[in-house]
Amino acid sequence: MNDPLSLSREFSTAVHSRAIDNCNDIEELRQVAQTLLRAWQMQAAFTADYGAKLLNIKPR
């Protein structure tokens, strides 16, 4: 999927990228990375569940 992000999502990504670039605290960076990893996995689970429901199949 190579669809471009919406303008608001591009803006949000840029804001958060700058915040990460400006962070010098390794513990804060770890916390951000762990939060993003959890959000990514939650999104993946939601997408799989939603897709399974649309296809009338049992999600894994």
Residue pairs with C-beta under 8 A, 6 or more apart in sequence:
4 10
5 13
20 29
20 32
23 29
23 32
48 59
48 60
49 59
52 58
52 59
52 60
53 59
